[in-house]
Amino acid sequence: MGLSVQSRAWRAIILACGMAWFGPAVNLKAAELDSSGVAELTDRSTEPFGLFAAVPSAGAVWQKWQDAGRQLGDDGVQLALCDGDRDHCSSPAALRFLAIVDNARAREGRARLGEINRAINLAIRPMSDLAQYGATDVWSTPLVTFAHGAGDCEDYAIAKFVALRLAGLSPVDLRIVIIRDTLLGEDHAVAAARLDGHWLMLDNRRMAMVEDIHARNYRPLFVIDQTGVMKYVDTPLLANLPGQPYTGSIGLF
């Protein structure tokens, strides 16, 4: 029993250290940026959708991720405490979230990604920010989303982003992508994970994961990683690329 407790304590410490990049890394990127709009073109052709991206110095998406990064740091502390001592965890939301992470850790490869995509899609009830918060475009952290049991596309994407990291994926293989759905005429957010050199979209609109080159009628706008926000430089309509047509359900969420 003593050995088990000690092992869980070390696991909590490791988790806390691993979560630290959510907040400070975003703040570091903010300090490096100037106020000129879009700056410092970076060679990131290996990003989802194979497009180049530039680092934006300001804007609504940049600010939303800044705010979310600070809150994710608080989530990391709570998750570390609960992961180290489940019996005395004071957050039911953390326990539900960690249960999904546990199931994913027991799988490998595509099955791990699929487990998180499916479980989080089922755990969160679709609800607009206006209906839930009386405001538009509120980005919530996983523990807030799981406490409410509801959220919109950004909330699903952020929850999957964090769950994938905790399940063992490297941060270099994780993204959140903001896209324009040209069929609905609205912006949408998905998590993206790279597996064997291919980017898979973890979308709350469907259970099956689709590779980026097979996504249809999506115009990539921004890509987010652990260092900050980048704006896609070239954003063509993805409607005539090779592969199977995109057949995801169409709706507000």
MONORNOR-V821981 format. One record per residue. N is the residue number from 0. RES is the residue in three letters. SS is DSSP state (A for helix, B for strand, O for the rest). OMEGA is omega in radians with two decimals (* if undefined). D_LAST is the distance of its C-alpha to the last C-alpha in Angstrom with 2 decimals. Layout:
# MONORNOR-V821981
N|RES|SS|OMEGA|D_LAST / N|RES|SS|OMEGA|D_LAST
This chain:
# MONORNOR-V821981
0|MET|O|3.13|45.52 / 1|GLY|A|3.13|46.47 / 2|LEU|A|3.14|45.41 / 3|SER|A|3.14|42.00 / 4|VAL|A|3.13|41.44 / 5|GLN|A|3.12|42.64 / 6|SER|A|3.14|40.30 / 7|ARG|A|3.12|37.27 / 8|ALA|A|3.11|38.47 / 9|TRP|A|3.11|38.71 / 10|ARG|A|3.12|35.25 / 11|ALA|A|3.12|33.95 / 12|ILE|A|3.14|35.91 / 13|ILE|A|3.12|34.55 / 14|LEU|A|-3.13|30.96 / 15|ALA|A|3.12|31.63 / 16|CYS|A|3.14|33.13 / 17|GLY|A|-3.13|30.33 / 18|MET|A|-3.01|27.74 / 19|ALA|O|-3.08|29.91 / 20|TRP|A|-3.09|28.49 / 21|PHE|A|-3.10|25.12 / 22|GLY|A|-3.04|26.84 / 23|PRO|A|-3.11|30.19 / 24|ALA|A|3.11|29.15 / 25|VAL|A|3.13|26.72 / 26|ASN|A|3.12|29.54 / 27|LEU|A|3.12|31.99 / 28|LYS|A|-3.14|30.02 / 29|ALA|A|-3.12|29.84 / 30|ALA|A|-3.10|33.63 / 31|GLU|A|-3.01|34.18 / 32|LEU|O|3.04|32.41 / 33|ASP|O|-3.06|34.26 / 34|SER|O|-3.04|33.21 / 35|SER|O|3.10|33.61 / 36|GLY|O|3.09|29.98 / 37|VAL|B|-3.03|29.41 / 38|ALA|B|2.93|32.08 / 39|GLU|B|3.09|33.45 / 40|LEU|B|-3.10|32.14 / 41|THR|B|-3.14|31.59 / 42|ASP|O|-3.08|32.04 / 43|ARG|O|-3.12|28.76 / 44|SER|O|3.07|28.57 / 45|THR|O|3.07|27.55 / 46|GLU|O|3.05|24.13 / 47|PRO|A|-3.11|21.03 / 48|PHE|A|3.02|21.41 / 49|GLY|A|-3.10|25.11 / 50|LEU|O|3.08|25.13 / 51|PHE|O|-3.11|27.24 / 52|ALA|B|3.08|25.96 / 53|ALA|B|-3.11|27.75 / 54|VAL|B|3.10|27.61 / 55|PRO|B|-3.10|26.51 / 56|SER|O|-3.11|28.58 / 57|ALA|O|3.12|26.43 / 58|GLY|O|-3.05|23.31 / 59|ALA|A|-3.12|20.16 / 60|VAL|A|3.10|18.48 / 61|TRP|A|-3.13|21.89 / 62|GLN|A|3.12|22.32 / 63|LYS|A|-3.13|18.99 / 64|TRP|A|3.03|19.96 / 65|GLN|A|-3.12|23.44 / 66|ASP|A|3.14|22.43 / 67|ALA|A|-3.13|20.16 / 68|GLY|A|3.11|23.09 / 69|ARG|A|-3.13|25.48 / 70|GLN|A|3.12|23.37 / 71|LEU|A|3.06|22.80 / 72|GLY|A|3.09|26.59 / 73|ASP|A|3.08|26.83 / 74|ASP|A|-3.11|24.33 / 75|GLY|A|3.11|26.57 / 76|VAL|A|-3.13|29.63 / 77|GLN|A|3.14|28.19 / 78|LEU|A|3.11|26.95 / 79|ALA|A|3.12|30.37 / 80|LEU|A|-3.11|32.23 / 81|CYS|A|3.12|30.33 / 82|ASP|A|3.13|30.56 / 83|GLY|A|-3.10|34.28 / 84|ASP|O|-3.07|34.94 / 85|ARG|A|-3.06|32.41 / 86|ASP|A|-3.11|34.93 / 87|HIS|A|3.11|35.08 / 88|CYS|O|-3.11|31.47 / 89|SER|O|-3.08|30.58 / 90|SER|O|3.07|26.79 / 91|PRO|A|3.13|25.12 / 92|ALA|A|3.12|21.82 / 93|ALA|A|3.14|23.76 / 94|LEU|A|3.11|25.27 / 95|ARG|A|-3.14|22.04 / 96|PHE|A|-3.14|20.68 / 97|LEU|A|3.09|24.09 / 98|ALA|A|3.08|24.25 / 99|ILE|A|3.11|21.32 / 100|VAL|A|3.12|23.18 / 101|ASP|A|-3.14|26.39 / 102|ASN|A|3.12|25.13 / 103|ALA|A|3.13|23.92 / 104|ARG|A|-3.12|27.29 / 105|ALA|O|-3.14|29.07 / 106|ARG|O|-3.14|27.59 / 107|GLU|O|3.02|28.18 / 108|GLY|A|-3.08|26.74 / 109|ARG|A|3.14|23.77 / 110|ALA|A|3.10|23.86 / 111|ARG|A|3.12|23.32 / 112|LEU|A|-3.12|20.18 / 113|GLY|A|3.12|18.87 / 114|GLU|A|-3.13|19.77 / 115|ILE|A|3.13|17.73 / 116|ASN|A|-3.09|14.60 / 117|ARG|A|-3.04|14.98 / 118|ALA|A|-3.14|16.23 / 119|ILE|A|3.04|13.66 / 120|ASN|A|-3.12|10.78 / 121|LEU|A|-3.05|13.04 / 122|ALA|A|-3.05|14.22 / 123|ILE|O|3.11|11.24 / 124|ARG|B|-3.13|9.83 / 125|PRO|B|3.11|6.29 / 126|MET|O|-3.14|7.75 / 127|SER|O|3.08|8.05 / 128|ASP|A|-3.13|11.10 / 129|LEU|A|3.13|13.10 / 130|ALA|A|-3.05|13.00 / 131|GLN|A|-3.02|13.76 / 132|TYR|A|-3.07|16.11 / 133|GLY|O|3.14|17.13 / 134|ALA|O|-3.14|16.40 / 135|THR|O|3.03|14.02 / 136|ASP|O|3.06|12.95 / 137|VAL|O|3.12|14.24 / 138|TRP|O|-3.07|14.28 / 139|SER|O|3.07|15.26 / 140|THR|O|-3.08|17.43 / 141|PRO|A|-3.09|17.07 / 142|LEU|A|3.06|19.69 / 143|VAL|A|3.14|18.20 / 144|THR|A|-3.12|14.76 / 145|PHE|A|3.07|16.73 / 146|ALA|A|3.12|19.06 / 147|HIS|A|-3.09|16.47 / 148|GLY|O|-3.08|14.64 / 149|ALA|B|3.11|11.29 / 150|GLY|B|3.08|9.11 / 151|ASP|O|-2.94|6.22 / 152|CYS|A|3.13|5.97 / 153|GLU|A|-3.13|9.68 / 154|ASP|A|3.04|10.70 / 155|TYR|A|-3.05|9.78 / 156|ALA|A|-3.14|11.53 / 157|ILE|A|3.13|14.44 / 158|ALA|A|3.13|15.01 / 159|LYS|A|3.11|15.32 / 160|PHE|A|-3.14|17.48 / 161|VAL|A|-3.12|19.79 / 162|ALA|A|3.12|19.96 / 163|LEU|A|3.12|20.94 / 164|ARG|A|-3.13|23.59 / 165|LEU|A|3.13|25.00 / 166|ALA|O|3.02|25.12 / 167|GLY|O|3.12|27.47 / 168|LEU|O|3.11|25.81 / 169|SER|O|3.12|27.55 / 170|PRO|A|3.12|25.86 / 171|VAL|A|-3.14|26.96 / 172|ASP|A|-3.11|24.67 / 173|LEU|B|3.10|21.46 / 174|ARG|B|2.80|19.12 / 175|ILE|B|-3.11|15.83 / 176|VAL|B|3.04|15.03 / 177|ILE|B|-3.06|13.47 / 178|ILE|B|3.05|13.07 / 179|ARG|B|3.07|12.96 / 180|ASP|B|-3.04|11.19 / 181|THR|O|3.07|14.24 / 182|LEU|O|-3.12|13.23 / 183|LEU|O|-3.10|10.63 / 184|GLY|O|3.14|12.73 / 185|GLU|B|3.10|10.36 / 186|ASP|B|-3.08|10.26 / 187|HIS|B|3.13|8.07 / 188|ALA|B|3.08|9.54 / 189|VAL|B|2.95|10.80 / 190|ALA|B|3.11|13.94 / 191|ALA|B|3.12|16.91 / 192|ALA|B|-3.13|20.08 / 193|ARG|B|3.13|23.35 / 194|LEU|B|-3.13|25.34 / 195|ASP|O|3.08|28.71 / 196|GLY|O|-3.11|28.09 / 197|HIS|B|3.13|24.82 / 198|TRP|B|3.09|21.38 / 199|LEU|B|3.13|18.67 / 200|MET|B|3.07|14.94 / 201|LEU|B|-2.94|13.20 / 202|ASP|O|3.13|9.59 / 203|ASN|O|3.13|7.16 / 204|ARG|O|-3.12|6.33 / 205|ARG|O|3.13|10.07 / 206|MET|O|-3.14|13.10 / 207|ALA|O|3.10|15.48 / 208|MET|O|-3.10|15.99 / 209|VAL|B|3.06|16.77 / 210|GLU|B|-3.04|19.45 / 211|ASP|A|-3.09|18.80 / 212|ILE|A|3.13|21.42 / 213|HIS|A|3.12|19.72 / 214|ALA|O|-3.06|16.31 / 215|ARG|O|3.03|16.34 / 216|ASN|O|3.07|15.55 / 217|TYR|B|3.07|14.42 / 218|ARG|B|-3.11|16.70 / 219|PRO|B|-3.11|17.10 / 220|LEU|B|-3.11|17.78 / 221|PHE|B|3.02|18.41 / 222|VAL|B|-3.06|19.16 / 223|ILE|B|3.01|19.77 / 224|ASP|B|-3.05|22.27 / 225|GLN|O|-3.12|24.61 / 226|THR|O|3.14|26.79 / 227|GLY|B|-3.03|24.44 / 228|VAL|B|3.01|22.44 / 229|MET|B|3.12|23.48 / 230|LYS|B|3.08|22.66 / 231|TYR|B|-3.13|22.82 / 232|VAL|O|-3.13|25.99 / 233|ASP|O|-3.04|25.47 / 234|THR|O|3.12|22.05 / 235|PRO|O|3.06|22.69 / 236|LEU|O|-3.10|20.31 / 237|LEU|O|-3.08|19.77 / 238|ALA|O|-3.06|20.54 / 239|ASN|O|3.11|24.11 / 240|LEU|O|-3.14|24.36 / 241|PRO|O|3.12|26.16 / 242|GLY|O|-3.12|24.50 / 243|GLN|O|3.13|22.39 / 244|PRO|O|3.10|19.81 / 245|TYR|O|-3.07|16.11 / 246|THR|O|-3.13|14.92 / 247|GLY|O|3.12|11.34 / 248|SER|O|-3.11|9.35 / 249|ILE|O|3.14|7.98 / 250|GLY|O|-3.10|5.44 / 251|LEU|O|-3.12|3.80 / 252|PHE|O|*|0.00
